[in-house]
Amino acid sequence: MKTLLLALSKGTELIEKTVIILAILLMMLNSTANAIGRYGFGKSLFFSEEVNQFLIVAVTFVGFAYAVRKGRNIRMTAAYDLLPPRGRKAMMLLITGTTSALLLFLAYQAVFYVLEIKAVNRLSPALQFPVYLIYAVIPVGLAMAGLQYLIAFLMNVTHAGTWLSYEVKDGEAEEIGV
């Protein structure tokens, strides 16, 4: 089981890193070019804000999946920290199982939202680019985050200890400064 989870985890990690790095680099280049155009030549790039909005959507949804992978997502641990180890494991199973199911359901629903946008042929205002292509990252990001929670759930079912993700055991995120 661990071999399958490792392969799945490594494959999605490559996609996540690539999307996040490229999106942030493109935002930097786009913003820099827009600033140079505005202050150096008196002309802004008419599409700059729109492109950055699209890239922020990608970073937000794919970045969420990456944060879950690294055990760096927001967690409310007041009640969790008071539990003994077996209680923590049970709560983590509940959290990862229900969160995975919810995110996968939201990804499923988001597919219909994207298809609805495609059906009305909605275009972006500046570039006249089909918006559904940009918003397609939403169900992908939600599915990838749901998959990370599912992997964490399976790690907790099949391995000793309490796992926040495939890579991070409970308590390790704080110790190593991930």
N, C-alpha and C positions, 0 to 999 in steps of 0.2 A: 504494500500500500504506500509506503514511504517513497518508493521509487517513482510511482505514478504521480504522487503529490509533488515531488521535487521537479519532475519534468513539466508538469502543469504550471508550477510556480515560476520556474525559470523562463518558460516561454512567455508568460504574461508579464513578467518583470521587464523583459527586453522591450516589449511593446510600450509599457508604461514609461520607462526611462526615455525611450526614443521620442514619444509624443511630448512629454514634459520638456525635455531639453530643446527640441526643435521649436515648440511653441514659445518658450521663454526667449530663445534667441531671436525668433522672428518678431516678437513684441519689442525687443530691444532695438533691433535694426529698423523696424517700422517707426518707432517713436523717435529714434535718433534722426532718421531721414526727414521725418516731419518737422522736427525742431530746426534742423539745418535749413530746410526749405522755407519755413516760416520766418526765422530770424535772419537768415543769410540772403534770401532772395525775395522775401515778402509774399511767398506763395505756399500755403499749406497743401499737403496731400489730401485730396477730397475724400479718400477712402480710408485714411489712417485710423480714425476712431472705430469705424466698422470692423476693420481687420482685427484690431486689438480686442474688441468685444468678442469676436468669434474665437480668438485664441484663448481668452480668459475662460470661456466655456470649456474648452478642451483641457486646460490646466486644472480647472476646478474638478471636473468629473473623473478624469484619469488620475489626477493627483490624489483624490480621495482614496482610490484603490491602492495607490502606492503607499499612502500613509497607513492604511489598514495592514498592508503587508509588513511594514516595518514596526508595527505595534505603536504607532505615534498618533493614532486617531484620538479624538477627544473621548475620554472615559470618565464617567461619574463613579467614583470608587468608595464613597463614604460607607455604604452598607457592605460592600464587597470586602473592604479591608478589615471589617470586624469579624468576618466569618473564619472558621477553622479551614484548613486545607481542603477537606472533602466538600465543605459547603462552597468554597470558592470554585472548585472544579464543577460542581453542579450548577452554580450560577453562570459560569463561563459557558457551559454547554447550552444553557437556556439563552444566554445573550447571543452567542454566535449562531445558534440554530435559528432563532427568530429573526435576527438581523439579516442573515443570509436569505431567508425566505422572503422577508419584506423587500430587500433590495432586488432580488430576482423578480418579484412581482412588479415592482416599480419599473424595472427594465422592460418587462413585458408590456406594461401599459405605455411606457414611453415610445415603444415601437409604433403603437397606434397613433400617438401624437405626431410623430415624425411622418407617418403615412398620410395623416390628415393635412399636414402642412404641404406635403408633396401634391396632394390631390387639388388643393386650391392654387397651386403653382405660385406660392409666395416667393417673391424675390427681395433681396436686400436692397435698401434704398440707393446706396451710392454705386455699388459694383454691379447691381442687377444679377447677382449670383443666387442660384436656388438655395434658399435658407434651409431646406430639409437636409441638404448635404452637410451643413455645419451642425445642425441639431442632431444628426445621427450619432454624434459622439456621446450624447446623453445616455441612451440605452446601453451603449457599449461600456461607458464608464461605470454605470450602475451595475451592469452584469459582472464586470471585472471585480468591483468591490464586493458584490454578493458572492462571487466565486472565492475571494480571499477569506470571507467569513465562513464559507462552507469548508474550505481547507482547514481553517482554525478549528471548526467544529469536529472535523474528522481527526485532526491531530489530538484533540482532547479525548475523543472516543477510543483511539487506538494506542495512545502513548501515556506513560506515567507523567505526572506533573500537570500543571495548568498552562496552556499555551494561548498567547494572545494572537499569534499568527503562525504560519509554518516555520518562520525563522526565529521568533521571539517567545521565549518562555516567560511566564509571569515573574516579575521582579528583575529580569535582565535588562529591560528597556531603561530603567532608571540607573542601573549599575554601570552600564557601558556608555550611557549618554547618546543613545541612538537618536 
